[in-house]
């Protein structure tokens, strides 16, 4: 039984630990925080927020893996009436339907889009400038980027196609992602994984086997002493709000005039807030020269249009800026293969949502974690063979 050390106890780290333990390895997991979860941690208290919207895409590889192990648990179910309260912000007004040609653009598969052309140029040539801009801004729900049109057409179209799929591909864990993390942690414990929380490592440990680094890319760069270990990510204002309940509030407001998304999460999961309260989470991507206040002002403009009297109804609010923590974005001419490699050499493997692995959002973390463990075990078998 070879020993594998995992640094980081978020979704990627727990995936790696479980995968390694299931393969027969001895595993030690180190998490700097006093609880597991990382960006998949659900806040404690009356308002159970995640760090931004967290969804499982049910056509992704991690869905099958989690389902086979009984880790998904109950899902939040959106009532049919709430589904009709999806609103589009376009040309300065709230609408029920997107611009002409938008749906047709969302149906195109990623394989139809070029890698080396930006999305706005490609989509404009197909559907015209208005539809192209609307589609780019809609895709920001799965990008957290202020200018999706400037990114690779292949990269954006995959996210647009999957985020706008019907029936919806995105599924939500009832009670928040923290419950998924708890189930994953329980499975890791039952498999014999040694989990050490409040265990911050500032240097790579002297380990008797492979090391899987499952931290944010900036933290991995410091840990590995490699300042060149970078990749572009989004910069997004996260705006959480609890309101006294009012009948008729929208379920979602998707801004097609500028990237932005507001969602009333208690529409599908009432357990996220006390009775008589509604929990709203918004993400507002901002550019490099914009501030958190700019993102908050954007959210408030959408709330003014969609949630009458929201200021008077507010019982709790929280604002945060997420920078470099929202997954990789690929510029024209690049794909996931160009991101930082999983295999760093000398028995060190890098996993997370900004590395060289395919998928959308958390799927990248999952895929890289499984690949890292596979490479580590394969290398271990070769070492034993040649010993």
Secondary structure, DSSP 8 states (H G I E B T S, - for coil): --EEEEE--BHHHHHHHHHHHHTT-EEEEE-SSSSSBGGG----SSS---SS---EETTSHHHHHHHHTT-S--B----HHHHTTEEEEETTEEESS--TTHHHHHHS-GGGS-SSSBHHHHHHHHH-HHHHHHHHHHGGGGT--TTGGGBBHHHHHHHHHHHT-SS--EE-BTT-HHHHHHHHHHHHHHTT-EEESS---SS----SS-EEE-S-HHHHHHHHT-TT----EEEEEEEEEEEE--TT--SEEEETTTTEEEEEGGGT-GGGS-TTEEEEEEEEE--TT--HHHHHHHHHHHHHHHSTTHHHHEEEEEEEEEEEEEEE--BTT--GGGSB-SEEETTEEE-STTBS--SSTHHHHHHHHHHHHHHHHHHHHHHHHH-
